[in-house]
Amino acid sequence: MKRLLVLAAVLLGGCAMVKSKVEPAPVAVQAKPVQGQLMDANGAPIERVAFRAGVSSATVEKLAKAHGCTGGQGAGLLTEPGPVEVYRMQCENKKVFLARCELRQCRQM
């Protein structure tokens, strides 16, 4: 009797495997560039980050001014707010000033 139950379980388990379909692996689709979108040297789209002020924006702006970077909207927060934040500021001379602030202590990157 035990052998019959084991045999039935094996047969039913095997039947379930035969009926299941194997899904094909997803194919990577390359995003088509939008008209007027900026591209890097490899053809990948460049993401635009909206300006967001953070708790250390004023500190980073003063630090940038001390390093000869003035103008623009000011220092915008790139990362999520938290103990470690990264700020970006566009200078008048088209250079970019980056700063890393850890617990509101900021340094140029």
C-alpha positions, -999 to +999 in steps of 0.1 A: +000+000+000+028+024+009+045+017-024+014+025-043+011+059-026+047+067-032+043+057-069+012+078-072+030+108-056+059+105-080+037+102-110+015+131-101+046+152-092+061+144-126+029+153-144+029+187-128+064+194-141+054+184-176+024+208-177+043+238-164+056+263-190+090+277-190+089+315-193+116+330-216+141+353-200+132+390-204+151+408-231+168+441-223+152+469-242+173+500-248+155+532-242+151+554-273+164+589-268+138+617-266+142+645-290+165+672-275+177+650-247+214+652-238+235+621-244+269+611-230+298+599-251+285+563-251+250+573-262+234+569-228+208+596-218+220+621-193+195+624-164+185+659-153+181+664-115+157+690-103+170+717-079+163+709-043+176+730-014+189+711+017+198+720+052+235+727+043+228+746+010+239+779+025+271+764+040+280+748+006+274+782-011+298+799+012+323+771+007+320+774-031+324+812-029+356+807-010+368+784-038+359+810-065+325+796-075+296+821-076+263+825-094+236+801-105+206+789-084+228+779-055+237+746-040+212+719-047+209+686-028+216+655-050+211+627-024+183+620+000+183+640+032+202+623+060+235+623+079+256+623+047+245+645+018+260+655-015+254+690-029+261+704-064+264+740-075+268+753-111+293+782-112+292+812-135+322+799-155+302+767-163+322+746-138+305+724-112+313+726-075+305+694-055+305+691-017+299+663+007+283+671+041+285+647+070+264+658+100+264+694+085+302+694+083+309+702+046+340+696+024+347+701-013+348+668-033 
